[in-house]
Amino acid sequence: PPLSSLVDFPVGAAVPADPWPNSLLQSPQRQALMERHFNSLTAENAMKMAYLQPRPGEFDFTHADALVNYARGHNMIVHGHALVWHTQTAKWMDEQTGPANEFTRILDRHIRTVAGHFVGRLKSWDVVNEAFTDETPSDYRDTIWYRNIGAGYIERAFKLAHQADPKAELYYNDYDISGMIGPAKLDRVLAMFDDFLARGVPIHGLGFQMHIDTQEPTLSDIEEAFSKAVARGIKVRISELDIAVNQSEQYQQLTPEVAQLQRQRYQDVARVYLQTVPPAQRGGITLWGLTDADSWIPGFRKRADWPLLFDADFQAKPALTGLAEGL
Ligand code: XIL
């Protein structure tokens, strides 16, 4: 059965827009998978700063709009990713040398224009992505935003996003906060939530990226991390799920044994999500890509890997069965 028919929260995938290779809009096979299994769509890249505002004050929504229109035409909700990040910023942003208020002006205009452009068409936004470091104790990541504006840029971004799109659910999103590197990073993120919630800064949920592998983080790490977020009363999303299997680099192809291990792992992760996050706080689960041929992991980790639910020939892997079993 279609994945999204198994649960009553959104199940989605991140997909490339035009003009990326593998663009969903140029691929009938990818559209078939999307339409069969998913009711939520995220742009893998097309809504990042560099592509929406390639030159100062010049916004280009052509490709992002095409993706949003496709999703809405197929009864899918759209999750926006991401208003503020330190990667895939426009070159002209990185090259700015101005006083702090120049960066504030850039931040404000970007968020107002982008969130305003999509108003009413997106269910939710990743407002700020990856603002904390991996160190212990974790601290704010040194980015153009933090360096030039200070930690206040995060709160500012959430307020601006809320002003521009008052009905959108606003998420903070980060990686390695469900284990892997210990709880310090998550605890810093949650301290920020506690502060924002106490002061009425509009923030509604936490996105756990979960680019994980078959061993780490442990299920009890994941459970503990979800529980801490749940205790804050916020929404919890698994925002970028993929499960790498070749961290030891010993495989040239996905073996049946490893495919079964991955199936079990997908099932376990889904089960922990359902067991730990109560229905009203479930923001949903999004896979970071459709097929293994599209996954960012081999490029990023510089090795072969097969982290997703479908193989390069668009065939369902045991991983799909596993996720369905866990939902
Ligand atoms: C990745 C995309 O998948 C790649 O195509 C791109 O080259 C780099 O970004 N965390 C995030 C995502 O929040 O935006 C990243 O996506 C993966 C890690």
Boltz pocket constraint, residues with backbone or C-beta under 6 A from the ligand:
constraints:
  - pocket:
      binder: B
      contacts: [[A, 44], [A, 45], [A, 129], [A, 209], [A, 240], [A, 296]]
      max_distance: 6.0
